[in-house]
C-alpha cells in the first residue's frame, strides 16, 4: 500500500509537471543585453534588433525589458508583433507570456489581411484571436468602416462588438448606435439603443432602439420605436407680380418632410426599393396625414399604399388640408415630391369641413373614390359605385342650403378648395334643402358612416420621440 504522504507528493509533482508543460516561457534576443535587479526582481534589458518569441508569436522592437520570473516583457520602439497573417504595430507596449497577450497604450494598429483596426490603446489575446481596443477606435475592411469608443474583435469569427458613439459607414448608408454587432463576411449589423440609419441616396433617416441590417439580402428591420424621416425638395410656381421683370424666375423652392412612425419598419433596398411600416402607423407630410395599421412606401415610384390588415381591422384614415378620407385601402401617388392623386378603394368616404362654417361638412361615399390634385390643391374628384353625397351651397360665401344626391358615379370639380360643379351619372337623384331647414341643424344632414376623427397626427408630435429617446 502506498503511503499517503508519498501519494500527496506524487500528485503535487504531477501537477507541477503539467503546469510546466503548459507554461511556455518567452525568449528574448538582441544585439546586446544587460542583467540587473529591480525591486528584488531579476530583469534583463535587451538592446538593438530585439526579437521576442513564444510559440508562433514573434515580436520585434528596438529595446525590451524582460521580467524573467513573471514571464513578461516591456517593448520599446517600433514594436511589430506577428502571428500567421496577423500583424500588430505600436511604439511601446507589453507582452504577457503567461496570458499570451500583447498590450499598448501608445496607439496601436492591427492588420490581419481582412481588416485594419486602430485605436489609442488596445490588447490582443493570441490564444483566443481576440482584440479589445479602446478610444478613437476605427475598424476598416473592403466595404465598411466602424468608429467607436471601444471595440472587441474576434478574428476567426470576423465579428466585431462596438460600444460608445458607434458609427458604421457602408456605401451611402451610415448607422449610428450606442452599441452594435457587426459580421465582416456577411456585413450584417445588429444595433442597439439610440439607433440612427441615414441614407445620402434618398435623404432619409430612420431612428429606433433596435436595428438589424442584412446588406446581402438588401433588407433592414427596425422593430423598437422606429421613426422614418425623408426630406424632399420641390419647386412650385408663384404668381408673377407687376414688379417682376419679364422672364424672371417665378418658382420657389419648397422643403417638405415625410415622417412615419410605427411599431415595426422594414426596408427592402433591391430594385423595387420598398419601405414597410406595420402596427399603429402615423404619417405626416405637409398637408397630408394618416393613421393606419399597414403602409408600403415605394420610393422609386413615389407611391404610398395604406390598407386594412384584416377584415376586422379599422380602416386607414387620411387627412388632407381640411378633408378626411377613409377606405379599406388608400393609394397616394406623388409627382415631383407633391401629392398628385389619391385612390381610395372599397367603402370610400370623404368629408370636408368648411373653413368658415365649422359645422358644415361636405360628404361623399362610394365603393371607390379618386382625387386629382394640381399644384397641391384638389382639382376634381371621381366617385364610382353606389355614390351618395351631401354638399352645402353658398351664394358669395353666404350659406344657401344644401344638395343631397345619389347616383352610380359622379365627378366633382373644385375651385379654391370649394365645390364648384357636381356631375352625376347613372340614375341620378338629387334633393335640395333650403337654408331655413339647414341652419342650426347642419349635423342632422349626414351620410351613413359619418365619423369625425380627432386624432390627426402632427409632425411635432412624431419628432418629439427623437428627443425623448435621447433624454432617457
C-alpha positions in Angstrom: 0.0 0.0 0.0 1.3 3.4 -1.0 1.9 5.8 2.0 -0.5 8.7 1.9 2.4 11.2 2.3 4.1 9.8 -0.8 0.7 9.9 -2.7 0.4 13.6 -1.9 4.0 14.2 -3.1 3.3 12.3 -6.4 0.2 14.3 -7.1 1.9 17.6 -6.4 4.8 16.7 -8.7 2.3 15.7 -11.4 0.6 19.0 -11.1 3.9 20.9 -11.4 4.8 18.8 -14.4 1.5 19.5 -16.2 1.9 23.2 -15.3 5.5 23.2 -16.7 4.3 21.6 -19.9 1.5 24.2 -20.3 3.8 27.1 -19.3 5.9 28.3 -22.3 8.5 30.9 -21.4 9.3 33.7 -23.8 12.7 34.1 -25.2 14.3 37.5 -26.0 17.4 38.1 -28.0 19.1 41.2 -29.4 22.4 42.8 -30.2 23.3 43.3 -26.5 21.8 42.6 -23.1 22.3 43.7 -19.5 21.1 42.0 -16.4 20.1 43.7 -13.2 17.8 43.7 -10.2 14.8 46.0 -9.9 12.9 45.9 -6.6 14.4 42.5 -5.9 13.3 41.1 -9.3 15.7 39.7 -11.9 15.4 41.8 -15.1 17.2 41.7 -18.5 17.4 44.7 -20.7 17.9 43.9 -24.4 19.1 46.4 -27.0 19.2 46.5 -30.8 17.3 44.3 -33.3 15.3 42.7 -30.4 13.3 39.6 -31.2 10.8 38.1 -28.7 9.3 34.7 -29.5 6.8 32.4 -27.8 5.4 29.6 -30.0 4.2 31.1 -33.2 4.2 34.6 -31.7 7.1 36.8 -32.9 7.7 40.4 -31.8 10.5 42.7 -32.9 11.4 46.1 -31.4 14.3 48.4 -30.7 14.5 47.7 -26.9 12.9 45.3 -24.5 12.9 44.9 -20.7 12.3 41.2 -19.8 10.9 40.3 -16.4 12.1 36.7 -16.1 10.1 35.4 -13.2 6.9 37.0 -14.4 7.4 35.8 -18.0 6.6 39.4 -19.2 8.4 41.9 -21.3 8.1 45.7 -21.9 8.6 46.5 -25.6 10.0 49.9 -26.7 10.3 51.5 -30.1 9.0 50.3 -33.5 7.1 47.3 -32.0 5.9 44.8 -34.5 4.0 41.6 -33.3 3.1 38.8 -35.8 1.2 35.6 -35.7 0.5 33.9 -39.0 -1.3 36.6 -41.1 -1.8 38.9 -38.2 0.4 42.0 -37.6 0.2 44.4 -34.7 2.3 47.6 -34.6 2.8 50.2 -31.9 5.5 52.4 -30.5 5.5 51.0 -27.0 3.8 48.0 -25.4 3.8 45.0 -23.1 3.8 41.3 -23.7 2.4 38.9 -21.0 3.8 35.4 -21.7 1.5 33.5 -19.3 -1.6 35.0 -20.9 0.0 35.3 -24.4 -1.4 38.8 -24.5 0.1 42.0 -26.1 -1.0 45.4 -24.8 -0.3 49.0 -25.8 -1.4 52.5 -24.6 0.7 54.3 -27.2 -1.5 54.0 -30.3 -2.0 50.5 -31.8 -2.7 49.1 -35.2 -3.9 45.6 -36.1 -3.9 44.2 -39.6 -5.0 40.6 -40.3 -5.2 41.0 -44.1 -9.0 41.2 -43.8 -9.5 44.2 -41.5 -7.4 47.1 -40.3 -8.1 48.1 -36.7 -6.6 51.2 -35.0 -7.1 52.8 -31.6 -5.3 54.8 -28.8 -5.0 51.7 -26.7 -5.5 48.0 -27.3 -4.9 44.4 -26.1 -4.7 41.3 -28.2 -5.1 37.7 -26.9 -3.2 35.4 -29.2 -4.7 32.2 -27.9 -8.2 33.4 -28.4 -7.6 35.5 -31.5 -9.4 38.4 -29.8 -8.7 42.1 -29.7 -10.0 44.6 -27.3 -9.4 48.2 -28.5 -10.3 51.5 -26.8 -10.5 55.2 -27.5 -10.8 56.5 -31.1 -11.3 53.0 -32.4 -11.5 52.6 -36.2 -12.1 49.3 -38.0 -11.9 49.2 -41.8 -12.5 46.4 -44.3 -13.1 46.4 -48.0 -16.8 47.5 -47.7 -17.3 49.4 -44.4 -15.7 51.5 -41.6 -16.7 51.3 -37.9 -15.9 54.1 -35.5 -16.5 53.6 -31.7 -15.1 54.3 -28.2 -14.5 50.5 -27.6 -14.5 47.5 -29.9 -13.9 43.8 -29.4 -12.8 42.0 -32.5 -13.0 38.2 -32.8 -10.5 37.5 -35.7 -11.5 33.9 -36.5 -15.2 34.7 -36.5 -14.9 38.0 -38.3 -17.1 39.5 -35.6 -16.9 43.0 -34.0 -18.8 44.2 -30.9 -18.6 48.0 -30.8 -19.8 50.3 -28.0 -19.9 54.0 -27.3 -20.9 56.5 -30.0 -20.7 53.8 -32.7 -20.8 54.7 -36.4 -20.6 52.3 -39.3 -20.1 53.7 -42.8 -21.2 51.4 -45.6 -21.7 52.8 -49.1 -24.3 55.5 -49.0 -25.6 54.4 -45.6 -24.4 55.4 -42.1 -25.6 53.5 -39.0 -25.2 55.1 -35.5 -26.0 53.5 -32.2 -24.9 53.1 -28.6 -23.6 49.6 -29.4 -23.7 47.2 -32.3 -22.5 43.8 -33.5 -21.0 43.6 -37.0 -20.1 40.5 -39.0 -17.4 41.1 -41.6 -18.1 38.4 -44.1 -21.9 38.9 -44.4 -21.7 42.6 -43.4 -24.7 42.0 -41.2 -25.2 44.5 -38.4 -27.3 44.4 -35.2 -27.5 47.8 -33.4 -28.9 48.7 -30.0 -30.2 51.9 -28.5 -30.3 55.4 -30.0 -30.1 53.9 -33.4 -29.9 56.1 -36.5 -29.5 54.9 -40.1 -29.0 57.6 -42.7 -29.0 57.3 -46.4 -27.4 60.0 -48.6 -29.0 58.4 -51.6 -32.6 59.5 -50.8 -32.1 62.0 -47.9 -33.8 59.6 -45.5 -33.1 58.8 -41.8 -34.6 56.0 -39.6 -34.4 56.2 -35.8 -35.1 53.4 -33.4 -33.9 51.4 -30.4 -33.1 48.1 -32.2 -32.0 47.5 -35.8 -31.0 44.6 -37.9 -29.3 45.2 -41.3 -28.7 42.5 -43.8 -26.9 44.1 -46.9 -26.6 40.8 -48.9 -30.4 40.5 -48.6 -31.0 44.2 -49.1 -33.1 44.1 -46.0 -33.3 46.3 -42.9 -35.5 45.8 -39.8 -36.3 48.3 -37.1 -38.7 46.8 -34.5 -38.3 49.0 -31.4 -39.7 52.6 -31.6 -38.9 53.2 -35.3 -39.3 56.6 -36.9 -38.7 57.4 -40.6 -37.8 60.8 -41.9 -37.3 61.8 -45.5 -36.6 65.4 -46.6 -37.8 66.3 -50.1 -37.4 69.5 -52.0 -39.6 70.6 -54.9 -40.3 73.8 -56.9 -43.7 75.4 -57.1 -44.9 78.3 -59.2 -45.8 81.6 -57.6 -47.8 84.4 -59.2 -45.7 87.0 -61.1 -46.3 90.5 -59.8 -46.0 93.7 -61.8 -42.7 94.4 -60.1 -41.1 91.3 -61.5 -39.2 91.8 -64.7 -40.4 89.8 -67.7 -38.9 86.4 -67.9 -37.9 86.4 -64.2 -37.9 83.0 -62.4 -41.3 82.7 -60.6 -40.6 79.3 -59.0 -39.8 78.9 -55.3 -38.0 76.0 -53.6 -40.1 74.2 -51.0 -38.7 71.8 -48.4 -41.1 69.1 -47.3 -40.6 66.3 -44.9 -42.2 62.9 -44.8 -42.4 61.5 -41.2 -43.6 57.9 -40.5 -43.9 56.4 -37.0 -44.9 52.7 -36.4 -44.1 49.8 -34.1 -42.2 47.9 -36.9 -40.4 49.1 -40.0 -38.8 47.1 -42.8 -36.8 48.4 -45.8 -36.2 46.4 -49.0 -33.4 48.1 -50.9 -33.4 45.9 -54.1 -34.7 47.0 -57.5 -38.2 47.7 -56.1 -37.0 49.8 -53.1 -40.0 49.3 -50.7 -40.4 50.7 -47.2 -43.0 49.0 -45.0 -44.5 50.2 -41.7 -46.7 48.0 -39.6 -48.9 48.5 -36.5 -50.0 51.9 -35.2 -48.7 53.7 -38.3 -48.7 57.5 -38.3 -47.7 59.5 -41.4 -47.3 63.3 -41.8 -46.2 65.1 -44.9 -47.2 68.7 -45.4 -51.0 68.9 -45.5 -51.2 65.1 -45.7 -51.6 62.9 -42.6 -52.7 59.3 -41.9 -53.3 56.8 -39.2 -53.4 53.1 -40.3 -52.1 49.6 -39.5 -50.0 49.0 -42.6 -48.2 51.2 -45.0 -46.0 50.4 -48.0 -43.9 53.2 -49.5 -42.5 52.6 -53.0 -39.7 55.2 -53.0 -38.7 55.0 -56.7 -42.3 55.0 -57.9 -43.4 57.8 -55.5 -46.3 55.7 -54.2 -47.7 55.2 -50.7 -50.2 52.4 -50.1 -52.1 52.0 -46.8 -54.6 49.3 -46.1 -56.5 47.2 -43.6 -54.6 44.2 -42.3 -57.7 42.2 -41.7 -61.5 42.4 -42.2 -62.0 43.3 -38.6 -59.3 45.9 -38.5 -60.1 49.7 -38.7 -59.9 51.5 -42.0 -56.9 53.7 -42.8 -57.7 57.4 -42.1 -56.3 60.1 -44.4 -56.4 63.8 -43.8 -55.5 66.3 -46.5 -55.9 70.0 -45.7 -59.5 70.3 -44.4 -60.6 66.9 -45.8 -60.8 63.5 -44.1 -60.9 60.2 -46.1 -61.5 56.6 -45.1 -61.4 53.4 -47.1 -60.2 49.8 -46.9 -57.1 50.8 -48.9 -55.7 54.1 -50.0 -53.0 54.7 -52.7 -51.2 58.0 -52.7 -49.3 58.9 -55.9 -46.6 61.5 -55.8 -45.2 63.6 -58.7 -42.1 65.7 -58.2 -42.4 65.2 -54.5 -46.0 66.5 -54.3 -49.3 64.6 -54.0 -50.7 64.1 -57.4 -53.5 61.6 -56.9 -55.4 59.7 -54.1 -57.1 56.4 -54.9 -59.5 55.2 -52.2 -60.8 51.6 -52.7 -63.7 49.8 -51.1 -66.1 51.6 -48.6 -64.7 55.0 -49.6 -65.9 58.1 -47.6 -64.7 61.7 -47.7 -65.8 64.7 -45.7 -64.6 68.2 -46.0 -65.1 70.9 -43.4 -65.9 74.5 -44.5 -63.1 76.8 -43.3 -65.6 79.5 -42.1 -68.7 77.5 -41.2 -67.2 74.7 -39.0 -70.4 72.7 -38.6 -70.8 72.2 -42.4 -69.2 69.1 -43.8 -69.4 68.2 -47.5 -69.7 64.4 -47.7 -69.4 61.8 -50.4 -69.4 58.0 -50.2 -69.0 55.2 -52.8 -67.2 51.9 -53.4 -64.2 53.8 -55.0 -63.0 57.4 -55.0 -60.2 59.1 -56.9 -59.0 62.6 -56.1 -56.8 64.5 -58.5 -54.5 67.4 -57.5 -52.9 70.3 -59.2 -50.2 72.4 -57.5 -51.2 71.0 -54.1 -54.9 71.8 -54.4 -57.8 69.4 -55.2 -58.7 69.8 -58.9 -61.5 67.2 -59.2 -62.9 64.0 -57.7 -64.3 60.9 -59.4 -66.6 58.5 -57.4 -67.8 55.1 -58.5 -70.3 52.6 -57.3 -73.3 53.5 -55.1 -72.5 57.2 -54.8 -74.1 59.3 -52.1 -73.3 62.9 -51.4 -74.2 66.0 -49.4 -72.9 69.4 -50.5 -73.6 72.7 -48.8 -74.3 75.6 -51.1 -73.1 79.2 -50.9 -74.0 82.4 -52.6 -71.0 84.8 -52.4 -69.8 82.9 -49.3 -73.2 83.2 -47.8 -74.8 79.8 -46.8 -77.6 78.8 -49.2 -78.9 75.4 -48.2 -77.6 72.0 -49.4 -78.0 69.4 -52.0 -78.3 65.7 -51.2 -77.7 63.4 -54.2 -77.2 59.8 -55.2 -76.0 58.1 -58.5 -74.0 55.3 -59.9 -70.9 57.6 -60.4 -70.1 61.2 -60.1 -67.5 63.9 -60.9 -67.0 66.8 -58.5 -65.0 69.9 -59.6 -63.3 72.3 -57.2 -62.2 75.9 -57.3 -60.1 77.2 -54.5 -60.7 74.0 -52.5 -64.5 74.6 -52.7 -67.0 72.6 -54.8 -67.8 74.5 -58.0 -69.6 71.8 -60.0 -71.1 68.3 -59.5 -72.0 65.9 -62.3 -74.0 62.8 -61.6 -74.1 59.7 -63.9 -76.4 56.7 -63.9 -79.9 57.1 -62.4 -79.1 60.3 -60.6 -81.3 61.6 -57.9 -81.0 65.0 -56.2 -82.8 66.9 -53.4 -82.4 70.5 -52.4 -82.8 71.7 -48.8 -83.2 75.4 -48.4 -81.2 77.3 -45.8 -84.1 77.7 -43.4 -84.2 73.9 -43.0 -80.4 73.7 -42.6 -79.2 76.5 -40.4 -78.7 75.3 -36.8 -79.5 71.8 -37.9 -76.4 71.1 -40.1 -75.3 67.9 -38.2 -78.6 66.2 -39.0 -77.5 66.0 -42.6 -75.0 63.2 -42.6 -74.4 60.0 -44.6 -74.1 56.5 -43.1 -70.5 56.1 -41.9 -70.1 59.7 -41.0 -67.5 60.0 -38.2 -65.1 62.8 -37.4 -61.8 61.5 -36.2 -59.9 63.9 -33.9 -56.6 62.0 -33.7 -54.9 63.6 -36.6 -51.1 63.2 -36.0 -48.9 66.3 -36.0 -45.3 66.4 -37.2 -44.1 68.0 -34.0 -45.7 65.1 -32.0 -43.9 62.5 -34.0 -40.5 64.2 -34.0 -40.7 64.6 -30.2 -39.9 60.8 -30.0 -36.3 61.5 -31.0 -35.6 63.9 -28.2 -37.5 61.7 -25.7 -35.3 58.7 -26.6 -32.1 60.8 -26.3 -33.1 62.1 -22.9 -33.7 58.7 -21.3 
